[in-house]
Structures are given as C-alpha cells and as structure tokens.
Amino acid sequence: MEVINLKDLPLYERPREKAKRFGIKTLSNSELLALIIGSGFQKNNVLMLANKLLAEAQSIKNLFNFTYYDF
C-alpha cells in the first residue's frame, strides 16, 4: 500500500488547515490525534498512525491507559 503524503492531500482534508479554517470542533478524533502526534514516518503518514492507535485503543479515552512502550 502506497503511503500518501499529507502535502499531497487537498488543503481541506489536512487536519491543521481544516482546524484553522473551520475550527477544532470540526476535527475527528483521528485528526485531533494526528495534530498532537505531529508527523508520521516513512511507512505511515500521521493520519494512518493516528487511526492505527485509535483502533488499538478502541477509543481516544483509552489512550490514557497506554504506556510509553505501548506507543
């Protein structure tokens, strides 16, 4: 699967730009988490990473129970 760079997404789909234009309240949990994380890595862009973490945690609230090593 090819990793899509966030810079290749339209501006209205990028979390930071979406938050600036429409406000934080318009972001999904994965977009909020992506903003906190900041950047991804070679095989996962930041949105993919945020989605994987949320899937593992099953909710954003459960991320508080993760240890450093869980991440």
Number of C-alpha atoms within 10 A of each C-alpha: 5 6 11 14 14 16 9 9 10 9 13 12 14 18 23 18 13 16 18 9 12 11 11 14 9 13 17 11 15 21 23 20 20 22 18 11 13 12 14 16 11 8 12 17 17 25 24 18 19 24 16 14 19 18 12 13 16 11 12 16 9 11 15 9 9 11 8 6 5 10 7
